[in-house]
Amino acid sequence: MSYTDHIFPAYRRRCAELAASTNPFAQGIAWVGGDYVPVAEARIPLLDQGFLKSDLTYDVPAVWDGRFFRLDDHLDRFEASMKKLRMTSPIPRQEIRDRLVEMTSLSGIRDAYVMMFMTRGLRYVRQYAPEDCPNHCYLMVTPYLWVMGEEVQKTGGSAVIARGVRRVPPGAIDPTVKNLQWGDFTRAIFEARDRGAMYPILSDGDGNLTEGSGFNVVLVKDGHLYTPRRGVLEGVTRKTVLTLAERLGHAWTIDDIPVSLAYDSDEILFVTTAGGVMPITLLDGAPVGNGEVGPVTKALWQAYWDAHSDPEFSFPINYR
Ligand SMILES: Cc1ncc(COP(=O)(O)O)c(C=O)c1O
């Protein structure tokens, strides 16, 4: 028995049902240019500045066991990101919300990774006055993705604190605007691979932790949770985990977190929509705490997945 048996056997059964589906949208559905298409057929125009300059924002909620998880929190962040980029959605928020629910229902996907994109829109390569571009919205629902798969979750993953690359400073690219400018993360992923680890954590170059390639970082020391304040996306998963931690009796701190605390932690967890609570048991080649998935991580892991069936955090999708 592994603690992960709490969700994975049932999830695998749902995956098998999806794999047997003859629905043309079962492997994913996209909304592009006003039409629904199977995701493998979806195309974006080459002249979209989202592609040419990564001038875009996006957001990613998930569906778990037929229920949308914290969709409104993701829409709130999406709208806030658009505002910071001075973008205006061509369709109202309610339509984005309704379409995402409709697309999930049409696809029959019960565990989904859901993406909404807002791009600057179409302009020729150098003819670019950003305020003049009508912004473009793209939507997509695909089967759920795991930043850390079941087998690794059982024993915990390995990470390094990147030495050769730092997180892009917030004064250059605002990390609170969810973005796909992954230059720093990609370099750090290669560094992690070169050093025999799975995941990188990036520092701010001044001795503080930021985040990793697609996840927030949470450290546990003496039952207290610590997570970086600056240079990070304000993750919805992190928000959920801190709420649940409080209910389990753990206090937490969002502040500048020195890199040295990571080496001195009892437990380390990475948190993101695509994977939930992910234990890290090896850091820079050395065990974290006793090298096993710790009790605080396990309690938060279970509370996190239980929250997916809780109406406080999720609502059911009416499948056709
Ligand atoms: C850079 C970065 N940090 C943190 C996160 C976690 O955010 P959330 O919990 O809202 O999925 C993500 C999610 O993709 C991310 O890309």
The ligand as a Tripos MOL2 file, in Angstrom:
@<TRIPOS>MOLECULE
LIG
   16    16     1     0     0
SMALL
NO_CHARGES

@<TRIPOS>ATOM
      1 C1          5.9670   29.2680  -13.0250 C.3       1 LIG1
      2 C2          4.8520   28.6450  -12.2750 C.ar      1 LIG1
      3 N1          4.8120   28.7580  -10.9380 N.ar      1 LIG1
      4 C3          3.8160   28.2040  -10.2160 C.ar      1 LIG1
      5 C4          2.8130   27.4660  -10.8300 C.ar      1 LIG1
      6 C5          1.7050   26.8680  -10.0000 C.3       1 LIG1
      7 O1          0.5120   27.5950  -10.2070 O.3       1 LIG1
      8 P1         -0.9120   26.9390   -9.9450 P.3       1 LIG1
      9 O2         -0.8600   26.3080   -8.6080 O.co2     1 LIG1
     10 O3         -1.8620   28.0840   -9.9850 O.co2     1 LIG1
     11 O4         -1.1300   25.9350  -11.0090 O.co2     1 LIG1
     12 C6          2.8180   27.3330  -12.2190 C.ar      1 LIG1
     13 C7          1.7520   26.5720  -12.8950 C.2       1 LIG1
     14 O5          1.8520   26.2240  -14.0420 O.2       1 LIG1
     15 C8          3.8570   27.9370  -12.9660 C.ar      1 LIG1
     16 O6          3.9000   27.8310  -14.3040 O.3       1 LIG1
@<TRIPOS>BOND
     1     1     2 1
     2     2     3 ar
     3     2    15 ar
     4     3     4 ar
     5     4     5 ar
     6     5     6 1
     7     5    12 ar
     8     6     7 1
     9     7     8 1
    10     8     9 2
    11     8    10 1
    12     8    11 1
    13    12    13 1
    14    12    15 ar
    15    13    14 2
    16    15    16 1
@<TRIPOS>SUBSTRUCTURE
     1 LIG1         1 GROUP 0 **** ****
